[in-house]
Amino acid sequence: MAQQTLGCLADIFHATLSPVLDQLRRDAVIERLWARDHRLWKPEPTEISNRLGWLTVPALMRSHRDGLAQCVAAAQRAGVTDVVLLGMGGSSLGPEVLRLSFGVRKGFPKLWVLDSTVPGWVRQVTRAITPARTLFLVASKSGGTIEVMSLFAHFRGIVAQAKMSRGGDQFIAITDPGTGLEAMAREHGFQRIFSNPADIGGRYSVLSLFGLVPAALIGVDVNCLLDRADRMADQCRRQDRLEANPGAHLGAVMGALAKAGRDKVTVVTSPELASFGLWVEQLLAESTGKEGTGLIPVAQEPVLAPASYGDDRLFVYLRLKGGKNTAFDRQLRALAAARHPVLQIDLDDRYDLGAEFFRWEFATAVAGYVLGIHPFDQPNVQESKDNTNRVLATVQSTGRLPEQTSLAPTPAAGELARHLRAGAYVAMLAYTTPSAAVESAIRQLRSRLMARFHVTTTFGYGPRYLHSTGQLHKGGPNTGVFLELVDRMSPDLPIPNKPFSFGTLAKAQAAGDVESLRAHDRHAVRVQLGPDPAATIRALTAALAPARSARRRTSAVRRRRSPRR
């Protein structure tokens, strides 16, 4: 079972944390949270009372064990080699963590999580699978997400043209009761419809059917995962000593330090668990990033020397027993020695992720109370969707996208630098196909910004981040500077029965989001990626190199002018 150890929190930040823990005890927050008292967060129960099913979902999911086992057996009988999950946000990020953390188990299919409208990404997955031996999971809580429906239309056409395909029997729906997706699944003869409890919000759904169906299909022991979550839930019921309540303590730490100016929750993990931060990003950003406040989650950021950081950080280190931890152990000790707050959480094995999913969900609810916000709604998410629809309407009426102003790397670097200041974060938003070269270039860019400007950096692929950190970007503190990196979307890919393509949809989403950011007085810089996206990003990094001092320039001139002896 995962255990908490404190770095320098106990002595340095006692004065900050202690009053918050006292407040939690005085207001009986843990008792009231388990009693589902909506007044902890807001006077009205809207989107609170019907969003607390995650508290007891581990026990509830045990009633679905037979259905999950039947689904796995059917896939094995059919010789399924690949599972493609079509989902966004809460429907995709939990499965992505499980996919990358547990890997491919012998005798089970490979999982692909497709949460993008970028045509290169869609084409990449399409080419990697054998359509007739692929099972498609169409996952959407609302049942009408434009990305998911577009991807379904694409793959339904691929399956229809494939030899030996089994039509609707190759599709499974995961959705809430009574949605349009449920009706569509019946119409198309899907193999199975998994109906998830409606009182679980998307970002709290990883331990529900949205996470467990893909997990079971790739051979994860879902019973073990739920056992760990159950044990953590029991610990999170403690009211007597909140320091020993894992979720309450983490929530109190995050909330208290955020109110003291340390609102950048920087998640560092053993390499084997690197994807966990992607799930935390959505949970914290969408839950707390509103009303001008919020926790700013930071995932997969390079760990640099202590001097590269400002005084706005909280580091949370998830350390896997037996993992490749040597470098991170050394770096986190250095950060703690430099009096940065470091909270370490030890995991015995990968199945402790079940416990961590619950711990962080509980902690987020507690942090929402500390910050005085409603952690279960997402008031700004709809804005970008509405702006996307307006851009698409323009495309349909005029035949072309509205003009977008893009900067070359050098002027973009200047524009970024002009807005960077202490306490800022740079959010890089990339509408492109993932590749090792792109991600290496992004790491270099993040390191340059951190080392030179001492700012926080985040990175997300579009349109995935719209369903993750997008809420924070518009509703959270106005300390973000946004760098949008947009692919050429060439070659493009049509969406069956739609008047626009995947590339047009992705560009419309990028344009709609910039419009939303600027409407909230956020600084947004747009760069058009060229034929080599990684090269464009490297050029931006080079343009951000610090200028040599006048003394160094003068010294260099003198050396050039000195006669040789």
N, C-alpha and C positions, 0 to 999 in steps of 0.2 A: 504494500500500500504506500502511496506517495506520502512523504513527510515534508514538513516545512522546516527550514532552518533560517535564522536571521543573519544577514550580513551585518552592516553597520546600522541597521534600523533601530535596534533596541536602545542604544545609548544616545545616538545623535538626534533621532526624531521622536523620542519619547514624548516630548512636550507637544508635538504636533498630533501624534496619534492618540495619546491618552484621553483627551477630551472627547474625541469622536467615539471611542469605545465606551466611555461613560454615557454618552448620549444614546448609543444603541441599547445599553442596558436600561437606562431610565425610561426610554420610550418603548421598551419591550419589542424591539424591531424583529428579532428572530421569531418569537412566538406569533406575532401578528403576520409575519410573512408566510409562515406555514399555515396560518388560519386564512390566508388569502384576503387580507384586509386591504382593499384598494386605497384606503385613506393614508397609507404609508407614503404614497406618491402624489395623489391628487384627490380632490374632494369628490370628483365624479368617477364612476367605474368604467367609463368608456375605454375600450381597448386595454383594460387591465384585468377585470374579472374574467374575461374570456381569453386570457393569454397566460394563464398560470398552470396549465396542464403539465408543463415540463417538471414541476415539482415531484410528481408521482409517476412519471412516464416509465422509469425502469421497471417498476412492478407491473404496470399496465401492459408493457410490451411482451411479457411472458405469455400472455394469452395468444400471441401471434406466432409462437414457436412452430406449431404444426404447419401453418401456412408458409412460413419461410422455408422450412425443410422441404415441403412439397415443391416450392418454386426452384430450389437448388436441385432437387432430384430430376425435375422436368428438364432443366437446362443441361444436366449431364446426359440424360437419355437422348436429347436432341444433338449432342456433340457440339455444344456452343463453345467457341474458342475465344470470343470477344463479347464484352458487355459495354455498350455505349450509353452513358447517362446524359440525357438532354435536360439540363436544369440551370437555374441561375441563383446566385446568392445562397440562401439557407438550404436550398435543394442540392447544391453542388459542392460547397466548401467543406462540409463535414465529410462526405464521401471522398473528396480529394485528399484530405488528411489521412483517412484510412487507407486509401490506395497507395499513397507514397510511404506511409509508415510501415505497413505490413507487407507491401510488395506482392509479387505473384507467387501463389502457392501451387506446388506441383499438383496437377490433376484438375485445376480450376481455371476458368477463363481469365483473360486479362481485362482490366477495367480501364475505359477511357472516359474521362469527365470532360464533356464539351459544353462550355459555357461562354461561347463567343459567337459573334456574327461576322468576324473577319474572314473573308473568303479563303485566305491561305490556310487558316487554322481548320476550317471546315473541310477543305480539300485534303489536308494532311491526314485527318482521321478517316475520311472516306477511303483514301488509298490504302490505309494501313490494315483495314479489316476485310474479311471475306463475308460479303453481305448475307449469304444464305446460312452462315453459321454464326451470325451475330444476334444478340438479344439487345433490344433497345428499351431503356427505362425512360419514360416520359414523365418528368417530375415537376410538379408545380402546385403550390398551395392554393393559389388563386385560380389556377386552371386556364388562364388565358394570356400568359406572359408572351409578348411578341417574339422574343428570341426563341423560346421553347417551341412555339407553334411553327415558326419558320424552319427550325431544324427538323421538326417532325415531318413537315411537308417534303423537305429534301430527302430524308432517309426513307420515307414511305415510297417515294418514287424509285429510289435505288433498289429497295427490296422488291418492288413490283417487277423490275426488269431483270432481276437475278435468276439464274437457273437454280432449280431445286429450292427456291425460297418457300416459306410457309406463311406468307402474308401476315395477317393480323396476329398470328400465333407468335410472331417474333417481337411483339411489343407488349410491354407492361406499363400500366399507369400507376403513379403514386400521387395522390391528391387528397384534398379535403372532401367530405361528403357533399354531394349536390352541385359540384362545379361543372363548367362546360367541358373540361377534360374528361370527367367521368362519363358524360353523355357521349362525347366523341369516341371514347374507348369502346363503349358498347356498340356504337354505330360501325366501327371498323373491326369489330371482332377481336379485340385485344385478348391475349392469353389470360390475363389476370388484372384485376383492379385492386390495389391496396388502398383502403380508405383510412386515412390518418385521423387521429383525434383533432377536432377543429379548434380546440382551445390551446394549441401550441403554435406560437409564432415561428416563422421560418428560421430565424437565426438561433432559436432555442430547440431546433428539431433534430439535431444530430443523433440523439438517442431514441428517436421515434422511427417510424417506418422509412422516412426519407433517408436516414443513415443506415438503418439495419438491413434493408433489402439489398443494396449494393454490397454491403459488408459481407452478408451471408453468401452471396453469389461468388465472391472471390475467396471464400474459405476462412473468413474471420470467425472465430468462435464467439458468436453474439451473446451467448449465455455468460461467458466469462466477462465480456465487456460490460454487460448489465450488472453482474455481481459486483464488479469494482465500483460502478456508479451507485449501486445500492448502499455499499459500505460508506462511500463518501456522503451520501444523503443522510445517513444515520449520524455521521459526525457533524453535519451541518445543522442538526437539531439542537446542539448544545447551547444552553442559555446561561449557564452558571459562570463559565470561564471562556470568554469570547476569544482569548488568545489561542485556545485549543479548538475553536470552531473554524475549520479551514476556509470555508467560503466567506464567513462573516469577517474573519481577520483580513483576508486578501481584499475584500471589498472596502473595509475600513481603511486599509493602507492606501489603496488607490484613490479613494475619495478624499482622505485627509491630505495626502501629499499634493493632489491636484489643486485643492483649495489653497495650498501654500505655494503654488506656482510650479510644482513638478507634475505637469499634466501629460508628459510624454511617456507612456507606458511601453518600455522597450523590452520586447520578448526575445530572449536569447535561448536557444535550445541546443541540446546535443545534435550533431549532424543528422542522426537517424530520425529525428522528430522535427526537422526543419519546417515542414509544411504546417505544423500546428499553429504557428503565428498567423497564417492566412485566415484560419477560422476565428481566432481571437480578434483579428482586425474587424471583421464584420460585427461580431458580438458587441465589442466595446464601442465602435464608431457609430453604428446604427442605433444602439441603445442609449448612449449618453450624449451624442453630439447634437445638441439642440438647445434652444433658448440662450444661445451665445456662450455656452459652456460645454464641457465634455472632456472625456479622456481621449487622448490622441494615441492610438495604438501604433506601434512600430514593429514591423516583422521583417526578418531576413536582411536586416541592415548590417553592413560590415562592422565588426567590433574593432575600434581603433584605440589608441592610447588615451588615457584619461583627459589629457589637455585638449582633446578634440571636442569635448562636450561642454555645453553650458550647464547652468544650474537648474535646468527644467526637466531633468530625467528621473524616472524610477526604472531600475533594471529588474526584471523577473527572469530568473535562470531556471529552466526546466532541464534537469540533468538526469539522463538515463543511465542506470547502473550498467556497467560494462560497455558503455558507448565510447566513441572517439572524443574524449573530453579534455585531453591534455591542454590543448591550446586555449579553449574557453575557460577552463579552470584557472589558468594563469591570468588571463585577461580580466576575468571577473574579480579575482583577488586584488588585482591592481586597481580596479575601479573602486572596490570597497575601501582599499587603503587610502585612496584619494578622497574619501568621504562622500562618494556617491552612494545613494541608497540601493542596496542589492538584496533582493529576496530570492532565496534558492529553494526550489521544490525538487525533491528527489523521487524519481520513478524507478520502481523495481524492474519493470519490463514494459513492453509496448501496451499491454492490456490495461495498464494504469491510465491510459488515455481516457478510458471510460470514466474513471474517477475525476480526471482533470476537466472533462467536458462539463460534468455537474458542478464541480468546484467553481469554475469560471462563470457559469450561468448564475449560480447563487451569489457569487461575489459581485456580478454586474448589477443584480437587483439591489444589493446592499449599497453599492456605490451610487446608484441612482437616488436612493434615499438620502445619502450624505450630501450629494450635489443639489438636491431639491428638484430633480427632473423626473419625468415619466419615462421609464426605460423600455416600454413595450410598443410604443408607436414609432412612426417614421414620417413626420409631417412634410419633409422636404423631398422625399424620394419621388413623389408623383410629379414634381416640377420638371425634371429632366425628361420624364416620359411624355409629358404634355408638349414640351419643346421639340422633342423628337417627332412627335406626330405632326406638329406644325411644319417642320422642315420637310417631312415626307409629303404633306399636302402641297407644299410649294413645288416639290419635284413632280408630283402628278399633274399640277396645273400648268407648269412652265416647261417641264421636260429636263430641268437641270437643278443642281443644288445651288443654294444661295452662295455668293462669294464669301470666302473665309480668308482673313488676313493671316498669313504665315510668315515667320521670320526665319532667315538663314541662321546657322549656328552661332556666328559671331555676334550679331545684334541681339539674338535671343539670350546669349550669355550676359550681355550688358544689361538687358532688361531684367533678368533674374537678379543679378548682383545689386541692382539699384534698389530692390525691394527687400533684400535680406537684412535682418536685424536680430538682435538677441531675442530668443523665445519663439522665433519663426520656425515653420516646417515647410519643406519643399515636397509637394506631392507630384510624382511623375506618373503620368497617365498615358499608357501606350496602347494604341489601337494597331497592333501588329501581331504577326505570328511568333509565338515563343521559339527561341533557338538558343543554343549555348552561346553563340556569338553576341546576340542581343543582351542576354542576361549578364555576360561578362562585362560588356560595355556599360550597362546600367550600374553594376557594382563599382566600376571605376568612377563613374559620374557621382554616385552617392559619396564615395570616399573623398573625392575632391571637394564637394560642397561641405562635408563635415569638417575636413581638415582646415579649409581656408576660412569658412564663415562660421563654424561652430554651430551649425543649425541641424535640426532633425530632418531626416529624409524618409519618405515612404514611396512605395512603388506598387502600381496595380495595372493589370491588363484591362483594357476596355473591351466590351461593355461590362465585364465582370464587376469592376469596382463600383459601378452605378448601383448595384444591389448590395454593396458592402460598405465602403467608406464614403460613398456619395452623400449620405445624409450628414455626416460630420462636416464635409467640405462646405456645405451651405448653411447648416444650422449651428455648427460649433463655433468656437472662438475664431475671430477674424485674424488669425495669425498664419494662415496658409498662403503660399505662393505656388501656383499651379502651372505645371509644364506639361502640355498635351503634345504627344508625339503621334502623328497620324500617318499610317501607311498609305501607299498609292492605291491599294486594293486592286492590284493588277497582277495576274488575270482575275477577273471577277467571276461570280458564280450566281446563276439565277435562282430565285425562290419560286417554286412552282405556284402558279395561280396568283402571283402577286405582281403588281405593276412596277416593283422595284427589286433590285438585286440585293445579295448579302452585302456587297461593297457599299452600295448606296445607303442601306440601313445602318451600317457601321459608321459611315461618314455623318449621317443624320444624327446618330446618337452622340458622336463627338461634338458636332456643332451645337446640338441642343444642350449639352452639358456646359460648354463654354458660355452659352447664353445665360444659363442659370447661375453660374458662378459670378458673372459680371453683374447680374441683377442683384446679387447680394454683396456687391462692392468688393469682390475678391479679385486679386491680381492673377490674370491668366495669360500665359504665353503659349502660342501654338507654333510648332515646328513641323514642317512637312518632311517626312522621312523619304529619302531617295531610294534608288534601286538597291542600295546596300544599307539597310536600316542601322546596322551596328556601326558602320563608318560615319553616318550622320551623328550618332550619339557620341562617338569618340571625338569628332570634330567639336562638338559642344563642350566636352570635357576639356579639350585642349584650349578652347577659348576662355575657359574659366581659370586657367593657370595664373597664379599670382605674378604680377609684374615684378621684375627685379628692382631692387632699391636703387636710388640715384647713386649711392656710394659704389654699389657693385658695377653699375653701368660705367661710372667714371673710371673705376679700377680697370675694367676691361679695355676702355679706350686707351688708358695710359700704357697698358701692356702691349697693345698693338702698335703704339707710337714709339716705344722704347727701342733704340738701336741694338742690334745683336752684338754680343761681345765675342 
